[in-house]
């Protein structure tokens, strides 16, 4: 995933937080296939971090979206 020109290591984030795409889909209400495609897509400037993905991560962890963004920015930039 990318935010602007910043690449985010979303797979490591999921591993560190013990999150599965299935769990995130269940807690967030977003489809498994949609999230799976998003979290496993190739990195490019044409595939920026999606707000839906941030919202899904936040819902799965009962957190605010800004906290997820801050954590990604501080610990998961490539």
N, CA, C and O atoms as a DFTB+ gen file, in Angstrom:
312 C
 N C O
     1  1       0.839      -1.181       0.000
     2  2       0.000       0.000       0.000
     3  2       0.879       1.237       0.000
     4  3       2.009       1.211       0.486
     5  1       0.353       2.308      -0.545
     6  2       1.102       3.557      -0.573
     7  2       0.234       4.718      -0.133
     8  3      -0.974       4.739      -0.371
     9  1       0.862       5.671       0.504
    10  2       0.237       6.959       0.789
    11  2       1.134       7.965       0.100
    12  3       2.261       8.197       0.538
    13  1       0.644       8.565      -0.978
    14  2       1.495       9.453      -1.753
    15  2       2.678       8.658      -2.270
    16  3       2.502       7.672      -2.985
    17  1       3.900       9.085      -1.907
    18  2       5.094       8.368      -2.319
    19  2       5.622       7.446      -1.230
    20  3       6.709       6.885      -1.368
    21  1       4.865       7.283      -0.147
    22  2       5.310       6.445       0.961
    23  2       4.721       5.048       0.823
    24  3       3.503       4.890       0.748
    25  1       5.578       4.041       0.788
    26  2       5.091       2.668       0.739
    27  2       4.917       2.154       2.158
    28  3       5.773       2.362       3.017
    29  1       3.804       1.485       2.389
    30  2       3.496       0.942       3.706
    31  2       3.545      -0.572       3.645
    32  3       2.994      -1.184       2.729
    33  1       4.194      -1.166       4.607
    34  2       4.301      -2.618       4.690
    35  2       3.079      -3.168       5.426
    36  3       3.138      -3.473       6.617
    37  1       1.974      -3.287       4.695
    38  2       0.710      -3.682       5.306
    39  2       0.739      -5.135       5.773
    40  3       0.105      -5.469       6.774
    41  1       1.454      -5.994       5.075
    42  2       1.504      -7.410       5.471
    43  2       2.169      -7.577       6.831
    44  3       1.712      -8.381       7.645
    45  1       3.236      -6.836       7.090
    46  2       3.895      -6.891       8.395
    47  2       2.983      -6.317       9.467
    48  3       2.927      -6.839      10.580
    49  1       2.266      -5.242       9.137
    50  2       1.310      -4.660      10.078
    51  2       0.273      -5.704      10.494
    52  3      -0.003      -5.875      11.681
    53  1      -0.295      -6.396       9.515
    54  2      -1.299      -7.420       9.815
    55  2      -0.716      -8.524      10.692
    56  3      -1.354      -8.968      11.647
    57  1       0.491      -8.962      10.366
    58  2       1.148     -10.005      11.170
    59  2       1.399      -9.523      12.593
    60  3       1.109     -10.236      13.554
    61  1       1.935      -8.320      12.727
    62  2       2.254      -7.781      14.055
    63  2       1.012      -7.602      14.926
    64  3       1.072      -7.758      16.146
    65  1      -0.099      -7.277      14.296
    66  2      -1.340      -7.036      15.035
    67  2      -2.196      -8.304      15.157
    68  3      -3.290      -8.275      15.720
    69  1      -1.680      -9.411      14.620
    70  2      -2.396     -10.702      14.642
    71  2      -3.774     -10.582      13.998
    72  3      -4.771     -11.086      14.514
    73  1      -3.798      -9.899      12.851
    74  2      -5.036      -9.693      12.110
    75  2      -5.047     -10.548      10.852
    76  3      -4.031     -10.672      10.169
    77  1      -6.176     -11.124      10.555
    78  2      -6.348     -11.827       9.289
    79  2      -7.343     -11.031       8.452
    80  3      -8.147     -10.264       8.982
    81  1      -7.276     -11.222       7.157
    82  2      -8.203     -10.525       6.283
    83  2      -9.634     -10.980       6.591
    84  3     -10.564     -10.176       6.538
    85  1      -9.809     -12.250       6.910
    86  2     -11.139     -12.759       7.262
    87  2     -11.698     -12.018       8.485
    88  3     -12.852     -11.589       8.483
    89  1     -10.873     -11.874       9.524
    90  2     -11.310     -11.182      10.743
    91  2     -11.645      -9.722      10.452
    92  3     -12.656      -9.206      10.929
    93  1     -10.801      -9.063       9.675
    94  2     -11.030      -7.655       9.336
    95  2     -12.338      -7.512       8.561
    96  3     -13.119      -6.597       8.823
    97  1     -12.576      -8.410       7.613
    98  2     -13.814      -8.364       6.832
    99  2     -15.027      -8.558       7.736
   100  3     -16.026      -7.851       7.604
   101  1     -14.939      -9.501       8.639
   102  2     -16.057      -9.789       9.537
   103  2     -16.366      -8.594      10.447
   104  3     -17.526      -8.211      10.601
   105  1     -15.324      -8.009      11.047
   106  2     -15.513      -6.892      11.978
   107  2     -15.901      -5.590      11.275
   108  3     -16.643      -4.779      11.831
   109  1     -15.403      -5.392      10.062
   110  2     -15.614      -4.112       9.383
   111  2     -16.873      -4.090       8.515
   112  3     -17.421      -3.025       8.233
   113  1     -17.321      -5.257       8.102
   114  2     -18.471      -5.308       7.207
   115  2     -18.100      -5.209       5.738
   116  3     -18.982      -5.250       4.880
   117  1     -16.819      -5.080       5.428
   118  2     -16.377      -5.058       4.034
   119  2     -16.139      -6.487       3.562
   120  3     -15.841      -7.371       4.366
   121  1     -16.267      -6.707       2.279
   122  2     -16.113      -8.045       1.722
   123  2     -14.686      -8.562       1.803
   124  3     -13.725      -7.810       1.644
   125  1     -14.570      -9.852       2.053
   126  2     -13.258     -10.510       2.131
   127  2     -12.493     -10.322       0.828
   128  3     -11.316      -9.959       0.843
   129  1     -13.154     -10.567      -0.298
   130  2     -12.471     -10.486      -1.594
   131  2     -11.954      -9.084      -1.860
   132  3     -10.843      -8.916      -2.363
   133  1     -12.745      -8.082      -1.528
   134  2     -12.335      -6.684      -1.720
   135  2     -11.089      -6.378      -0.906
   136  3     -10.124      -5.817      -1.426
   137  1     -11.108      -6.746       0.377
   138  2      -9.960      -6.470       1.242
   139  2      -8.746      -7.300       0.830
   140  3      -7.621      -6.799       0.845
   141  1      -8.962      -8.552       0.465
   142  2      -7.851      -9.418       0.054
   143  2      -7.138      -8.824      -1.156
   144  3      -5.909      -8.763      -1.187
   145  1      -7.904      -8.390      -2.145
   146  2      -7.306      -7.778      -3.338
   147  2      -6.528      -6.521      -2.967
   148  3      -5.435      -6.284      -3.483
   149  1      -7.090      -5.726      -2.081
   150  2      -6.451      -4.472      -1.701
   151  2      -5.155      -4.706      -0.926
   152  3      -4.135      -4.083      -1.220
   153  1      -5.191      -5.601       0.059
   154  2      -4.021      -5.829       0.901
   155  2      -2.925      -6.619       0.192
   156  3      -1.780      -6.619       0.644
   157  1      -3.251      -7.289      -0.904
   158  2      -2.275      -8.111      -1.611
   159  2      -1.899      -7.570      -2.985
   160  3      -1.216      -8.249      -3.751
   161  1      -2.342      -6.344      -3.307
   162  2      -2.038      -5.783      -4.620
   163  2      -0.577      -5.364      -4.727
   164  3       0.091      -5.111      -3.724
   165  1      -0.104      -5.298      -5.952
   166  2       1.251      -4.823      -6.216
   167  2       1.359      -3.349      -5.852
   168  3       0.410      -2.587      -6.031
   169  1       2.503      -2.959      -5.346
   170  2       2.743      -1.568      -4.988
   171  2       3.030      -0.739      -6.238
   172  3       3.850      -1.123      -7.071
   173  1       2.354       0.390      -6.360
   174  2       2.655       1.340      -7.429
   175  2       2.050       2.688      -7.057
   176  3       1.238       2.786      -6.137
   177  1       2.449       3.702      -7.770
   178  2       1.897       5.026      -7.483
   179  2       0.427       5.096      -7.888
   180  3      -0.278       6.027      -7.497
   181  1      -0.041       4.120      -8.668
   182  2      -1.432       4.108      -9.100
   183  2      -2.353       3.409      -8.089
   184  3      -3.572       3.406      -8.258
   185  1      -1.770       2.822      -7.049
   186  2      -2.580       2.099      -6.059
   187  2      -2.335       2.663      -4.664
   188  3      -1.667       2.032      -3.845
   189  1      -2.877       3.857      -4.393
   190  2      -2.664       4.474      -3.087
   191  2      -3.447       3.765      -1.984
   192  3      -4.380       3.008      -2.253
   193  1      -3.057       4.018      -0.768
   194  2      -3.772       3.497       0.386
   195  2      -5.214       3.975       0.327
   196  3      -5.472       5.165       0.147
   197  1      -6.133       3.070       0.474
   198  2      -7.550       3.364       0.357
   199  2      -8.120       3.679       1.740
   200  3      -7.827       2.974       2.705
   201  1      -8.922       4.719       1.841
   202  2      -9.538       5.060       3.129
   203  2     -10.424       3.928       3.644
   204  3     -10.542       3.729       4.853
   205  1     -11.041       3.196       2.735
   206  2     -11.829       2.033       3.132
   207  2     -10.960       1.020       3.885
   208  3     -11.392       0.430       4.875
   209  1      -9.735       0.831       3.400
   210  2      -8.824      -0.116       4.043
   211  2      -8.452       0.349       5.447
   212  3      -8.405      -0.452       6.380
   213  1      -8.190       1.641       5.592
   214  2      -7.864       2.202       6.910
   215  2      -9.057       2.057       7.844
   216  3      -8.906       1.688       9.009
   217  1     -10.255       2.354       7.317
   218  2     -11.456       2.220       8.130
   219  2     -11.656       0.764       8.561
   220  3     -12.011       0.502       9.710
   221  1     -11.432      -0.171       7.657
   222  2     -11.586      -1.587       7.978
   223  2     -10.593      -2.002       9.067
   224  3     -10.958      -2.719       9.999
   225  1      -9.342      -1.555       8.952
   226  2      -8.332      -1.867       9.978
   227  2      -8.731      -1.267      11.321
   228  3      -8.578      -1.906      12.362
   229  1      -9.238      -0.046      11.296
   230  2      -9.645       0.620      12.532
   231  2     -10.813      -0.109      13.188
   232  3     -10.794      -0.349      14.395
   233  1     -11.827      -0.463      12.402
   234  2     -12.980      -1.168      12.949
   235  2     -12.583      -2.515      13.532
   236  3     -13.087      -2.914      14.582
   237  1     -11.684      -3.216      12.858
   238  2     -11.258      -4.538      13.316
   239  2     -10.544      -4.467      14.662
   240  3     -10.527      -5.439      15.417
   241  1      -9.948      -3.294      14.959
   242  2      -9.189      -3.139      16.198
   243  2      -9.896      -2.226      17.196
   244  3      -9.327      -1.890      18.234
   245  1     -11.128      -1.821      16.894
   246  2     -11.873      -0.901      17.742
   247  2     -11.048       0.349      18.038
   248  3     -10.918       0.776      19.185
   249  1     -10.491       0.930      16.957
   250  2      -9.655       2.121      17.068
   251  2     -10.191       3.205      16.146
   252  3     -11.011       2.943      15.266
   253  1      -9.715       4.427      16.362
   254  2     -10.013       5.508      15.442
   255  2      -9.071       5.397      14.246
   256  3      -7.953       4.897      14.366
   257  1      -9.539       5.870      13.097
   258  2      -8.730       5.784      11.886
   259  2      -7.401       6.529      12.029
   260  3      -6.376       6.061      11.532
   261  1      -7.408       7.671      12.694
   262  2      -6.168       8.449      12.812
   263  2      -5.112       7.676      13.588
   264  3      -3.919       7.831      13.324
   265  1      -5.526       6.849      14.537
   266  2      -4.553       6.051      15.293
   267  2      -3.906       4.989      14.403
   268  3      -2.709       4.724      14.510
   269  1      -4.704       4.389      13.531
   270  2      -4.158       3.403      12.592
   271  2      -3.178       4.093      11.649
   272  3      -2.080       3.587      11.414
   273  1      -3.566       5.236      11.112
   274  2      -2.677       5.981      10.213
   275  2      -1.368       6.355      10.893
   276  3      -0.293       6.228      10.306
   277  1      -1.468       6.816      12.133
   278  2      -0.251       7.202      12.868
   279  2       0.655       5.992      13.073
   280  3       1.868       6.090      12.889
   281  1       0.080       4.860      13.450
   282  2       0.860       3.642      13.657
   283  2       1.539       3.199      12.362
   284  3       2.717       2.840      12.366
   285  1       0.791       3.225      11.251
   286  2       1.377       2.863       9.960
   287  2       2.518       3.798       9.594
   288  3       3.569       3.356       9.130
   289  1       2.307       5.092       9.804
   290  2       3.328       6.085       9.463
   291  2       4.585       5.954      10.333
   292  3       5.704       6.086       9.838
   293  1       4.397       5.699      11.603
   294  2       5.531       5.629      12.520
   295  2       6.318       4.318      12.444
   296  3       7.527       4.304      12.675
   297  1       5.634       3.223      12.120
   298  2       6.294       1.926      12.246
   299  2       6.309       1.051      11.000
   300  3       7.005       0.035      10.991
   301  1       5.574       1.401       9.950
   302  2       5.445       0.480       8.831
   303  2       5.750       1.085       7.468
   304  3       5.333       0.540       6.446
   305  1       6.468       2.196       7.436
   306  2       6.902       2.751       6.143
   307  2       8.116       1.975       5.656
   308  3       9.012       1.641       6.431
   309  1       8.127       1.697       4.365
   310  2       9.275       1.001       3.761
   311  2      10.330       2.001       3.375
   312  3      11.377       1.622       2.850
